[in-house]
Amino acid sequence: MEIIEKVKLIITFTVILFFSTIFFYSRRKLRKQKNSSNSFCYLETDESKPQSSFKHILADNSYNPFKHFNPNQDKVSNSHPYEKEITALLESSFERFRFVDGEVDLEMKGSHVWVDKEEQLKELVEVLSKERVFAVDTEQHSLRSFLGFTALMQISTQCEDYLVDTIVLHDVMGILRPAFANPDICKVFHGADNDVLWLQRDFHIYVVNLFDTAKACEVLSKPHKSLAYLLETYCGVAKNKMLQLEDWRLRPLSEEMIQYARADAHYLLYIADRMATELQNQNIGCLHDNFKEASRLSNKTCLQLYKKEIAASPGDSAASSILSRYLNGQEPFNSETKELVERLCLWRDLMARVHDESLRYVLSDQAIVALASKPPTTATKADLDLNSCTLGSILTSPSPVVRSHSKDIFELLSKRTYNLSDVFETYIQKHLGPNESCPLSIYNYLLLTKLNLKVTNSDFAKQNGVKASTRIGRKASRQLFVQKFSCKAPVYHNCRIYASDGRLLCYCDRRKLEWYLRRDLAKLVENDPPAIILLFEPKGRPEDEDNDFYIQSKKNMCVGCGERNHYLRYRIIPSCYRVHFPEHLKSHRSHDIVLLCVDCHEIAHSAAEKHKRRVAGKFGIPLFVQKVTNTEVNSGTPGYEENVDEAGVSPLQLRSSAMALLRHGSNMPAKRREELTQIVMKFYGGRNITEEDLEKALLVGMSPHERRRLKKKRGLSFGHSPDDEANENSADNVSNSTLADTLGYDLTSGSHPAREGKHDKQEDQLLAVELDTSTRDTSEDLESRMSSIDRSDSSYCNGTVSPKYNKKLSLLGHGPHGKEVVDHILKEDGEDGIREFCQTWRQVFVEAVNPRFLPSGWDVMHRI
């Protein structure tokens, strides 16, 4: 009987399993049929997002306000849980104390503690609870996350550096709360405004008792407030800022990323101690306590509370920004275009929340403008337009979100689609409702509770205090950047220059016209817009080039997105390469100088820096000079040259060491001062050094322009060597003497070479150079052109120049790299190689920015 019963159970179980399997697959098939109009959502197979493994999150992607933790009541709250403790600190006296004990070994040793287990995290809390002070920094990831998340935390005591894997330990990071909230332990940050909020958002960690070295910079009126500046000034350490943009989700981290992350916290305690000493020294003769003021400003930062950025209606603030930035100043946009922008922004906002992606990852602003300005007429056309218009980002284009749900966009842009007030509910139901096409997650499921949400929600405005919740500080910062760096006047005046036979030679600016008129080289024939006729025959004509680019008027607008309110010049082929081209290959400058707005400029610059690294790898030529040595050691002649032997010193390391010794040598620990002194002595061949040697070492590798800029910026008094003065004077004199000799007349007298019959080959060369650009030239460009007229002339520059080093070429940038690359290309492939090199750079620019407003005649294959 027992056997029979067991057989019956097995048969029953098998039957149930069989029908369950059939039911499961039937339902899955039915779901696919219902969603046949939608593409398969990429999240079903995407395993590249580590936040998908988080089991507990505090800030989801819904429109619900963020709830703060209350440690006393063990429940969420909207008030600061440690307001009482922080207020007590603000009212205290903030007695000065030492951030470090005894002498400090600033050398970052090879060992560090990687914390990726809960037991290790608990051990770390025990260590921190016994410290008086520790340093903290965080690394964030925001591209593949709607709100962003903390990808790494760096904690340093005076004895050890800890790197905490906040991705693996995300759900248990609350273990650190007691240490961070302890008012008896000081936490040192640099620029803590964001870190304080991020720690609240991700882990309910609240910082109590904070010393922010950025706030100390404000009180001390430092010329710069960046951590890179403090590391260089106090520790003689150079920092690669590009690593901040790396993907900190990656595991394992590269050795370079680990060293970068460690440095952010490792030196903070020493820097804080040095700055505290300076703050105390400034108290002499002051009516207030500077250290107390820096501590008060730091702890006011702790009172900040994290809030979600929620607009008055979903996508409203983004739509307003796009309409003002991209469409203002062009042809007046109609109400239909405006509505399409609002629809696309609302859809993008919703898709970013559903898929937990950033707005820029889902759909770029440039793509929204392009789609709204010229809506596709069919779904196929929509796919094509998406492929062509989203290249304004350095990301994959179009994004996986757009590829999965491209039909949504066509529906939004078609006239038969829903009213704006229905868009939100329609797409929530479509993607997360009963027949959802996108998977539910802990980030998006609360969106379903807002199906009765109206497009305009006054609660959103009330929460943030303003109708649109765009951070005022962020907006003001961008406006300040635009105001400071954008062109202050139109770049293109579209003045015309005609040959003596009446043929149009080029368009140029007013300054160039005035240049010819002042020297009686041309006569004015029209006033509005100005036009001149040359009184001599130029070297070349546009028809000789078989390119109409140079005889086209140009618009003062961003060639990428069409922005007219602000723009900057952008050199498509970086100057570090082009300045070393043969003169006849770089005379046509204007073709590869375009106007870009701040946003497009950032995209183009980022792509250019990446391509520079590819060029460096391809030719095996590093971007920076590795080492330099003092030539006086071997030859007795003052100067320096690049050196690949072990005897050399990195020019950046040399400069940082000299700067730190000049400014803070007397206050440094003896061991650190000796280390930096040895670096400078190594440059001088091991001999003892003086303060004058330090001042000279500080200038090693700098161009004359960089030297003048440093003197003005730092307010330091550097000794002037006779050679330096001779070089600068000769450079100034050559601009006038060479110009006068070349043209064959005295600039002050105004006698005309054509009238005297003195029109020679060099005159043709100079005038052709002047005619070949329609953009306004900087003094740098003019000097480069003038110096290239006759470089073989031995009288061109006075003083001794090392055969391996050009004194006008900075060793601190990419100049030496650019020269070696150009020399290599010329040697291997000749001028055809240079032309191909230029075409590659233009292609990089086009792929990054996707320019839609380039002047007529501009071409990637343009032959120079």
C-alpha positions in Angstrom: 0.0 0.0 0.0 2.8 2.4 0.8 4.3 1.8 -2.6 1.0 2.5 -4.3 0.5 5.7 -2.4 4.0 6.9 -3.4 3.4 6.1 -7.0 0.1 8.1 -6.9 1.9 11.1 -5.4 4.6 10.9 -8.0 2.0 10.8 -10.8 0.0 13.6 -9.3 3.2 15.8 -8.9 4.2 15.0 -12.5 0.8 16.0 -13.9 0.7 19.2 -11.9 4.2 20.1 -13.1 3.3 19.3 -16.7 0.2 21.5 -16.7 2.0 24.3 -14.9 4.7 24.3 -17.5 2.1 24.5 -20.3 0.3 27.3 -18.5 3.5 29.3 -18.0 4.6 29.0 -21.7 1.1 29.7 -22.9 0.9 32.9 -20.8 4.3 34.0 -22.0 3.3 33.4 -25.6 0.1 35.4 -25.1 2.0 38.2 -23.5 4.4 38.4 -26.4 1.5 38.4 -28.8 -0.2 41.3 -26.9 3.1 43.2 -27.0 3.8 42.5 -30.7 3.6 46.2 -31.3 6.5 46.8 -28.9 10.1 45.8 -29.3 11.7 43.5 -26.7 12.9 45.7 -23.8 16.6 45.6 -23.5 16.5 45.3 -19.7 15.4 41.7 -20.1 18.9 40.7 -21.0 21.0 43.7 -19.8 23.3 42.5 -17.0 25.6 45.6 -17.0 23.8 47.4 -14.2 25.1 46.5 -10.8 22.3 48.4 -9.0 19.9 45.7 -10.2 21.3 43.5 -7.4 20.5 46.0 -4.7 17.8 44.6 -2.4 17.1 47.8 -0.5 17.1 51.3 -1.8 16.2 54.5 -0.1 15.6 56.7 -3.1 13.5 55.2 -5.9 12.6 56.8 -9.3 9.0 57.6 -8.4 7.7 61.2 -7.8 7.4 60.5 -4.1 9.5 62.8 -1.9 12.6 61.3 -0.2 12.1 60.2 3.4 14.9 60.8 5.9 15.8 58.4 8.7 15.0 59.2 12.3 17.4 57.1 14.6 15.4 57.8 17.7 12.0 56.7 16.5 13.4 54.1 14.0 11.2 55.5 11.2 11.4 57.9 8.3 11.1 61.7 8.8 11.4 64.9 6.8 13.6 66.7 9.4 17.3 66.3 9.9 17.9 63.5 12.3 21.0 65.1 13.8 20.0 68.7 13.8 20.4 69.1 17.5 23.9 67.7 17.5 25.0 69.9 14.6 23.4 73.0 16.0 25.4 72.4 19.3 28.6 72.2 17.3 27.8 75.4 15.5 27.4 77.1 18.8 30.6 75.7 20.3 34.1 77.3 20.3 35.7 74.9 17.8 39.1 74.6 19.5 42.0 74.2 17.2 43.4 70.6 17.3 46.0 68.6 15.3 44.6 66.6 12.4 47.8 64.5 12.4 50.2 63.5 15.2 53.9 63.7 14.8 55.7 63.7 11.5 53.7 62.6 8.5 55.0 60.3 5.8 53.2 61.6 2.7 54.4 58.9 0.4 51.5 56.7 -0.5 52.6 53.1 0.1 51.6 50.2 -2.0 49.3 48.7 0.6 45.6 49.5 1.2 42.6 47.7 2.6 39.9 46.7 0.1 36.6 46.3 2.0 34.0 44.2 0.3 32.7 41.9 3.1 30.3 42.8 5.9 32.8 41.5 8.5 35.4 43.8 7.2 33.0 46.8 7.3 32.2 46.0 11.0 36.0 45.9 11.7 36.4 49.3 10.0 33.7 50.8 12.2 35.6 49.6 15.3 38.8 51.2 13.9 37.0 54.5 13.2 35.4 54.6 16.6 38.8 54.9 18.1 40.0 57.7 15.9 39.7 61.5 16.6 39.6 62.3 12.9 39.4 60.5 9.5 39.2 61.6 5.9 36.5 60.6 3.5 35.7 60.9 -0.3 33.3 59.2 -2.6 33.2 58.3 -6.3 29.8 58.5 -8.0 28.2 57.0 -11.1 25.4 58.9 -12.8 25.3 57.9 -16.5 23.4 54.5 -16.2 21.2 55.5 -13.3 18.4 58.0 -12.9 19.4 59.4 -9.5 23.0 58.2 -9.5 24.6 56.0 -6.8 27.8 55.9 -4.8 30.2 53.4 -6.5 33.2 53.7 -4.1 34.0 55.2 -0.7 37.5 56.1 0.3 38.3 56.4 4.1 41.8 57.3 5.4 43.2 57.4 8.9 46.7 58.5 9.6 47.8 54.8 9.5 45.8 53.2 6.7 43.8 53.8 3.5 40.4 51.9 3.1 38.6 51.5 -0.2 35.0 50.4 0.5 33.2 48.6 -2.3 29.8 50.3 -1.9 28.3 48.3 -4.7 28.8 44.9 -3.1 28.1 46.3 0.4 25.3 48.6 -0.6 22.6 47.0 1.5 24.7 47.0 4.7 26.5 50.4 4.4 24.3 51.6 7.3 26.8 49.9 9.6 28.9 53.1 9.2 26.2 55.4 10.5 27.4 55.6 14.1 30.9 56.6 13.1 29.8 59.3 10.7 27.2 60.7 13.2 29.6 60.7 16.2 30.1 64.4 17.1 33.4 63.6 18.9 35.0 62.3 15.6 35.9 64.9 13.0 35.3 63.9 9.4 37.5 65.7 6.8 36.1 66.1 3.2 37.0 68.3 0.3 34.0 69.9 -1.3 31.5 68.0 0.9 28.3 69.7 -0.4 27.4 66.9 -2.7 29.0 64.0 -0.7 26.9 64.8 2.3 23.7 64.6 0.2 24.8 61.4 -1.7 25.5 59.6 1.6 22.0 60.4 2.8 20.4 59.4 -0.5 22.1 56.0 -0.7 22.7 54.8 2.9 20.9 57.2 5.3 24.4 58.2 6.5 24.5 61.6 8.1 27.7 63.5 8.7 28.2 65.3 12.1 31.3 67.3 12.9 32.9 68.1 9.5 36.0 70.0 8.4 35.8 70.9 4.7 39.1 71.9 3.2 37.2 73.7 0.4 35.6 76.0 3.0 39.0 76.6 4.5 40.1 77.7 1.0 37.3 80.3 1.0 38.3 81.7 4.4 42.0 81.8 3.4 41.1 83.4 0.0 43.1 80.8 -1.9 43.3 81.5 -5.7 41.9 78.0 -6.4 39.6 75.7 -4.3 40.1 72.4 -6.2 41.6 69.4 -4.5 44.2 69.1 -7.3 45.4 72.6 -6.4 45.8 71.7 -2.7 47.6 68.4 -3.5 50.0 70.2 -5.8 50.5 73.1 -3.3 51.0 71.3 -0.1 52.1 67.8 -1.1 53.8 68.3 -4.5 51.4 65.7 -6.0 50.0 66.0 -9.5 46.6 64.6 -10.1 45.1 63.2 -13.4 41.7 64.8 -13.4 40.5 62.7 -16.4 40.2 59.7 -14.1 37.3 61.3 -12.4 35.3 60.6 -15.5 36.1 56.9 -15.5 33.4 54.2 -14.9 33.7 53.5 -11.2 31.3 50.6 -11.4 34.0 48.5 -13.0 35.5 45.6 -11.0 38.3 45.1 -10.5 39.5 48.7 -10.6 42.7 49.4 -12.5 45.8 50.2 -10.6 45.7 53.7 -11.9 42.1 54.2 -10.6 43.0 52.7 -7.2 45.9 55.2 -6.8 43.7 58.0 -7.9 41.0 57.1 -5.4 43.4 56.6 -2.6 45.0 60.0 -3.2 41.7 61.8 -2.8 41.5 60.8 0.9 45.2 59.9 1.8 46.5 63.4 1.8 43.4 65.2 3.2 44.4 64.9 6.9 47.8 66.5 6.2 46.3 69.2 4.0 43.7 70.0 6.7 46.4 70.3 9.3 48.5 72.6 7.2 45.4 74.8 6.4 44.4 74.8 10.1 47.8 76.2 11.0 47.4 78.9 8.4 44.0 79.7 9.7 45.3 80.1 13.2 48.3 82.2 12.0 45.9 84.6 10.3 44.1 85.2 13.6 46.9 87.6 14.6 45.5 91.1 14.2 42.1 89.8 13.1 38.8 90.5 14.9 37.5 87.0 14.3 38.7 83.4 14.6 39.4 82.1 11.1 39.6 78.4 12.2 36.2 78.8 13.9 34.8 80.4 10.8 36.0 77.6 8.5 34.6 75.0 11.0 31.3 76.8 11.2 30.9 76.9 7.4 31.8 73.2 7.2 29.2 72.1 9.7 26.5 74.2 8.1 27.0 71.9 5.1 26.0 69.0 7.4 22.5 70.5 7.9 21.7 70.0 4.2 18.9 67.5 3.4 18.7 65.5 0.3 15.7 66.1 -1.9 14.7 64.7 -5.2 14.7 67.1 -8.1 11.1 67.0 -9.2 9.7 69.5 -11.7 6.2 71.1 -11.5 5.3 68.5 -14.1 7.3 65.6 -15.5 9.9 66.8 -18.0 8.7 70.5 -17.7 12.0 72.0 -16.6 13.9 70.1 -19.3 11.5 71.3 -22.0 11.8 74.9 -20.8 15.6 74.6 -20.9 15.6 73.1 -24.4 13.2 75.7 -25.8 15.3 78.5 -24.5 18.7 77.1 -25.4 18.1 75.5 -28.8 15.2 77.2 -30.4 15.5 80.8 -29.1 17.2 83.1 -31.6 16.3 81.0 -34.6 13.1 81.1 -36.7 10.2 81.6 -34.3 8.9 78.2 -33.2 5.2 77.5 -33.4 3.0 76.0 -30.7 3.1 72.6 -32.4 6.9 72.4 -32.1 6.8 73.5 -28.5 4.2 70.8 -27.7 6.3 68.2 -29.4 9.3 69.2 -27.3 7.2 68.9 -24.2 5.9 65.5 -25.2 9.4 64.1 -25.9 10.7 65.5 -22.6 7.9 64.0 -20.7 8.4 60.6 -22.4 12.2 60.8 -21.8 11.6 61.6 -18.1 9.3 58.6 -17.8 11.5 56.2 -19.7 14.6 57.3 -17.6 12.7 56.5 -14.4 11.3 53.2 -15.7 14.6 51.9 -17.0 16.8 53.6 -14.3 18.9 55.5 -16.8 20.0 59.2 -16.9 18.1 61.6 -19.2 21.1 62.1 -21.4 21.5 58.3 -21.8 17.9 57.9 -23.0 17.7 60.8 -25.5 19.9 63.8 -26.0 18.7 67.3 -26.1 19.9 67.7 -29.7 17.8 64.7 -30.7 14.7 66.1 -29.1 15.2 69.4 -31.0 15.8 67.6 -34.3 12.7 65.4 -34.0 10.4 68.2 -32.9 11.6 70.6 -35.6 11.1 68.0 -38.4 8.8 65.2 -37.2 9.0 62.0 -39.2 6.0 61.0 -41.3 6.3 57.2 -40.9 7.7 54.8 -38.3 10.5 53.8 -40.6 11.4 57.4 -41.1 11.4 57.8 -37.3 14.0 55.0 -37.0 16.2 56.7 -39.6 15.9 60.1 -38.0 16.8 58.6 -34.6 19.9 57.0 -36.0 21.0 60.3 -37.6 20.1 62.9 -34.9 21.3 61.3 -31.6 24.9 61.4 -32.6 25.2 64.6 -30.6 26.4 62.5 -27.7 29.5 60.5 -27.1 27.3 57.6 -26.1 25.9 54.7 -28.1 23.4 56.2 -30.5 20.5 55.6 -30.5 20.3 54.4 -26.9 19.0 50.9 -26.1 15.9 52.6 -24.6 15.1 54.3 -27.9 15.8 51.2 -30.0 13.5 49.1 -27.8 10.6 51.7 -27.8 11.1 53.7 -31.0 7.5 53.3 -31.9 6.6 55.3 -28.9 8.4 58.3 -30.4 6.5 58.0 -33.7 3.2 57.9 -31.8 4.2 61.0 -29.8 5.1 62.9 -32.9 2.1 61.9 -34.9 -1.0 64.1 -34.9 -3.2 61.2 -33.9 -1.5 60.7 -30.6 -2.8 61.6 -27.1 -3.2 64.9 -25.5 -0.3 66.0 -23.3 -2.3 65.4 -20.1 -2.8 61.8 -21.2 0.8 61.0 -22.2 2.0 60.1 -18.7 -0.9 57.7 -17.8 -0.8 56.1 -21.3 2.9 55.2 -21.2 2.9 54.1 -17.6 0.1 51.7 -18.4 1.8 50.6 -21.6 5.2 49.8 -20.0 4.4 48.9 -16.4 0.6 48.1 -16.5 -1.0 44.6 -16.7 0.5 44.0 -20.2 3.8 45.6 -19.3 6.6 45.6 -21.9 9.3 46.5 -19.3 10.2 44.6 -16.2 9.2 45.9 -12.8 11.9 46.7 -10.3 12.4 48.3 -6.9 13.2 51.6 -8.8 10.0 51.9 -10.8 7.2 50.0 -9.2 6.0 53.0 -7.1 5.3 54.8 -10.4 2.2 52.7 -10.7 0.8 54.4 -7.6 0.8 57.7 -9.4 -1.6 56.7 -12.3 -4.0 59.4 -11.2 -1.2 62.0 -11.3 -2.1 65.1 -13.3 0.5 66.6 -15.5 0.6 69.7 -13.4 1.1 68.9 -9.7 1.4 71.7 -7.2 2.9 69.4 -4.6 6.0 69.1 -6.7 6.5 72.8 -6.7 5.7 73.1 -3.0 8.3 70.5 -2.1 11.1 72.3 -4.0 10.0 75.8 -3.2 9.9 76.8 -6.9 7.8 75.9 -9.9 10.7 74.3 -11.8 13.1 72.4 -9.6 16.2 73.0 -11.7 18.9 73.8 -9.2 19.5 77.5 -9.2 23.2 77.1 -8.3 23.8 74.7 -11.2 22.0 77.1 -13.6 23.9 80.1 -12.3 27.2 78.2 -12.6 26.5 77.4 -16.3 25.5 81.0 -17.0 28.7 82.2 -15.4 30.8 79.8 -17.5 29.0 81.1 -20.7 29.5 84.7 -19.6 33.2 84.2 -18.9 34.3 82.1 -21.9 31.9 82.6 -24.8 32.8 85.1 -27.5 31.8 88.6 -26.5 31.1 89.8 -30.0 30.2 88.3 -33.4 33.1 86.3 -34.8 32.1 86.5 -38.5 31.6 90.0 -39.8 31.3 88.7 -43.4 33.3 91.5 -44.8 34.5 90.9 -48.4 37.9 91.1 -50.1 38.0 91.4 -53.9 40.9 91.0 -56.2 41.9 93.9 -58.5 39.8 92.3 -61.3 36.7 92.2 -59.1 36.7 88.5 -58.3 35.6 87.6 -54.7 38.6 86.2 -52.7 37.2 85.6 -49.3 35.0 86.7 -46.4 36.8 88.1 -43.3 36.3 90.3 -40.2 36.6 94.1 -39.9 40.0 93.9 -38.3 41.5 92.3 -41.3 40.0 94.9 -43.6 41.4 97.7 -41.5 44.8 96.0 -41.6 44.9 96.4 -45.4 43.4 99.8 -45.4 45.8 101.2 -42.8 48.7 100.1 -45.0 47.2 101.3 -48.3 47.1 97.8 -49.6 43.5 98.1 -50.6 40.7 100.6 -51.1 37.2 100.6 -49.6 34.4 100.0 -52.2 31.3 99.3 -50.0 30.3 100.3 -46.5 27.5 98.0 -45.4 28.8 95.3 -45.1 32.3 96.6 -45.8 34.2 95.4 -48.8 37.6 96.2 -50.2 39.6 95.7 -53.4 43.2 94.7 -53.2 45.8 96.9 -54.9 48.1 94.0 -55.6 47.8 90.4 -57.0 47.5 87.8 -54.2 49.4 84.5 -54.3 46.3 82.3 -54.7 42.6 82.4 -55.5 39.7 80.3 -54.3 39.2 78.7 -57.7 42.7 77.4 -57.4 41.6 75.3 -54.4 38.5 73.9 -56.2 36.6 74.6 -52.9 33.9 77.3 -52.4 34.2 77.2 -48.6 36.3 80.4 -48.5 33.9 82.5 -50.5 30.8 81.7 -48.4 29.4 83.9 -45.7 29.2 82.3 -42.3 26.7 82.5 -39.5 27.4 83.3 -35.9 25.9 80.2 -34.4 26.9 76.8 -33.0 27.5 74.4 -35.9 26.3 71.5 -33.8 22.9 72.5 -32.4 22.3 76.0 -33.9 22.6 77.9 -30.6 23.0 81.6 -31.4 23.1 83.2 -27.9 26.6 82.0 -27.0 29.4 80.2 -28.7 33.2 79.5 -28.5 35.8 78.9 -31.1 36.8 75.2 -31.4 39.8 73.9 -33.2 38.8 70.6 -34.8 42.5 69.6 -35.4 44.2 70.3 -32.0 46.8 73.0 -32.0 49.4 70.7 -30.5 49.5 68.9 -33.9 48.6 71.7 -36.3 51.2 74.2 -35.1 53.9 71.8 -36.3 52.5 71.3 -39.8 54.5 72.7 -42.8 53.3 76.2 -43.3 51.5 75.6 -46.6 49.5 72.8 -45.0 48.2 74.9 -42.1 47.5 78.2 -43.8 43.8 77.4 -44.3 43.0 77.7 -40.7 39.4 78.8 -40.9 38.1 75.5 -42.4 39.0 73.6 -39.2 37.9 76.4 -36.7 34.2 76.3 -35.9 31.8 77.8 -33.4 30.3 75.6 -30.7 28.1 76.3 -27.8 29.2 75.2 -24.3 27.4 71.9 -24.4 28.6 70.9 -27.9 32.1 72.1 -27.0 32.2 69.8 -24.0 31.2 66.8 -26.1 33.7 67.6 -28.9 36.5 68.2 -26.4 35.8 64.9 -24.6 35.9 63.0 -27.9 39.1 64.8 -28.9 40.9 63.8 -25.7 39.9 60.2 -26.2 41.3 60.3 -29.8 44.5 61.8 -28.6 45.0 58.8 -26.4 44.4 56.6 -29.4 46.9 58.5 -31.4 49.4 58.2 -28.6 48.9 54.4 -28.5 49.1 54.1 -32.3 52.4 55.8 -32.7 53.9 54.9 -29.3 54.4 58.5 -28.4 53.3 59.5 -24.9 51.0 62.5 -24.4 53.4 64.1 -21.9 57.1 64.5 -21.7 58.3 61.8 -19.3 61.6 63.4 -18.1 63.8 66.4 -18.6 67.4 67.1 -17.5 69.4 70.2 -16.9 71.9 70.7 -19.8 74.1 72.9 -17.6 75.3 69.7 -15.8 77.0 68.3 -18.9 77.6 71.2 -21.3 77.9 74.2 -18.9 75.2 75.9 -21.0 72.1 77.0 -19.1 68.9 75.3 -20.3 67.2 71.9 -20.3 66.2 69.2 -22.7 64.0 66.1 -22.9 65.8 63.0 -21.6 64.6 59.4 -21.6 67.4 58.2 -19.3 67.0 57.5 -15.6 68.8 60.7 -14.8 65.8 62.9 -15.8 62.9 64.2 -13.8 59.2 64.6 -14.9 58.7 68.3 -15.7 55.3 68.2 -13.9 56.8 66.5 -10.9 59.7 69.0 -10.9 57.3 72.0 -11.0 55.1 70.6 -8.3 58.1 69.9 -6.0 59.5 73.4 -6.6 56.2 75.1 -5.9 55.6 73.1 -2.7 59.1 73.9 -1.4 58.8 77.6 -2.2 55.5 78.0 -0.5 55.5 75.6 2.4 59.1 74.2 2.7 59.6 75.6 6.2 56.3 74.1 7.5 56.7 70.6 5.9 57.8 67.5 7.8 61.5 67.1 7.5 61.2 63.8 5.6 58.8 65.1 3.0 60.9 68.3 2.5 63.9 66.1 1.9 62.0 63.9 -0.6 61.0 67.0 -2.7 64.4 68.5 -2.4 65.9 65.3 -3.8 63.6 65.5 -6.8 64.8 69.0 -7.6 68.4 68.1 -6.9 68.1 65.2 -9.4 67.3 67.7 -12.1 70.4 69.8 -11.2 72.7 66.7 -11.3 72.7 66.1 -7.5 74.2 69.4 -6.4 72.9 71.5 -3.5 70.1 73.9 -4.5 69.2 77.4 -3.6 65.9 79.3 -3.6 66.9 80.8 -6.9 67.3 77.3 -8.3 63.8 76.5 -7.1 62.4 79.5 -8.9 64.1 78.5 -12.1 62.9 74.9 -11.7 59.4 76.1 -11.3 59.6 77.6 -14.8 61.2 74.5 -16.5 59.1 73.3 -19.4 56.9 76.4 -19.7 56.5 78.5 -22.8 57.1 82.3 -22.5 53.4 82.8 -22.5 52.9 80.3 -19.6 55.7 82.0 -17.6 54.1 85.4 -17.9 50.7 83.9 -17.0 52.1 82.1 -13.9 53.8 85.2 -12.6 50.6 87.2 -12.9 48.5 84.5 -11.5 50.6 83.4 -8.5 51.9 86.8 -7.6 55.4 85.4 -7.3 58.6 87.2 -8.2 60.8 85.0 -10.4 64.3 86.0 -11.5 64.6 87.0 -15.1 67.6 85.6 -16.9 69.2 87.7 -19.6 68.4 84.9 -22.1 64.7 85.1 -21.2 64.7 88.8 -21.7 66.6 88.6 -25.0 64.3 85.9 -26.3 61.2 87.9 -25.4 62.6 91.1 -26.8 63.7 89.4 -30.0 60.3 87.8 -30.4 58.7 91.2 -30.1 61.1 92.9 -32.4 60.9 90.1 -35.0 57.2 90.7 -35.4 57.8 94.2 -36.7 61.2 93.9 -38.3 60.3 90.7 -40.2 57.0 92.2 -41.3 58.6 95.4 -42.5 61.4 93.6 -44.2 59.0 91.1 -45.8 56.7 93.8 -47.2 59.6 95.9 -48.2 58.5 99.2 -46.5 58.4 101.0 -43.2 55.2 100.3 -41.4 55.2 103.8 -39.8 55.7 105.6 -43.0 53.1 103.7 -44.9 55.1 103.6 -48.2 53.5 101.0 -50.4 55.6 98.1 -51.9 53.6 98.0 -55.1 54.3 101.6 -55.7 58.0 101.0 -55.2 58.0 97.9 -57.3 59.1 95.8 -54.4 56.7 92.9 -54.6 58.6 89.7 -53.9 58.0 86.1 -53.1 57.9 86.6 -49.3 55.4 89.4 -49.7 53.2 87.0 -51.6 53.6 84.4 -48.9 52.6 86.8 -46.1 49.6 88.2 -47.9 48.4 84.8 -48.9 48.6 83.8 -45.3 46.6 86.8 -44.3 44.0 86.0 -46.9 43.6 82.3 -46.1 41.4 82.7 -42.9 38.1 84.3 -42.3 38.1 83.9 -38.5 39.7 86.4 -36.3 43.2 85.4 -35.3 44.5 85.4 -31.8 47.9 86.9 -31.1 49.1 83.3 -30.8 48.0 82.5 -34.3 49.6 85.7 -35.7 52.9 85.0 -34.0 52.9 81.4 -35.3 52.3 82.7 -38.8 54.9 85.4 -38.7 57.5 83.0 -37.2 56.9 80.6 -40.0 57.8 83.0 -42.8 61.5 82.2 -42.6 62.5 79.8 -39.9 65.8 79.2 -41.6 67.0 82.7 -40.9 69.7 82.4 -38.3 68.9 85.9 -36.9 65.3 84.9 -36.2 65.9 84.2 -32.5 68.7 85.3 -30.2 70.2 83.1 -27.5 71.2 79.5 -27.3 68.5 76.9 -28.0 68.9 73.2 -27.3 68.7 71.1 -30.4 66.3 68.8 -28.7 64.0 71.5 -27.2 62.2 74.5 -28.6 62.0 77.2 -25.8 58.7 78.4 -27.2 57.2 74.9 -26.8 55.6 74.0 -23.5 56.7 70.7 -22.0 53.8 70.6 -19.6 51.1 70.0 -22.2 50.8 68.0 -25.4 53.1 70.1 -27.5 56.1 67.8 -27.6 53.8 64.8 -28.3 52.2 66.7 -31.2 55.6 67.6 -32.7 56.8 64.0 -32.6 53.6 62.7 -34.1 53.7 65.2 -37.0 57.4 64.5 -37.6 56.7 60.8 -37.6 53.9 61.1 -40.1 55.9 63.4 -42.4 58.8 61.0 -42.3 56.7 57.9 -43.0 53.9 59.1 -45.3 54.8 62.7 -46.2 52.2 65.4 -46.7 49.6 62.8 -47.8 49.8 61.4 -44.3 49.2 64.8 -42.8 46.1 65.2 -45.0 44.8 61.8 -43.9 45.5 62.7 -40.3 43.4 65.9 -40.6 40.6 64.0 -42.2 40.6 61.5 -39.3 40.2 64.4 -36.8 37.3 65.9 -38.8 35.6 62.5 -38.8 36.0 62.3 -35.0 34.4 65.7 -34.7 31.5 64.8 -36.9 30.8 61.5 -35.1 30.9 63.2 -31.7 28.9 66.4 -32.4 26.8 65.5 -35.4 26.9 69.1 -36.7 23.8 70.2 -38.6 24.8 73.8 -39.3 28.3 73.6 -40.9 29.1 76.3 -43.5 28.5 75.4 -47.1 31.6 73.8 -48.6 32.9 72.3 -45.3 34.0 68.8 -46.0 35.7 66.0 -44.0 37.8 65.3 -47.1 38.9 68.9 -47.6 42.4 69.0 -49.0 44.7 71.5 -47.4 
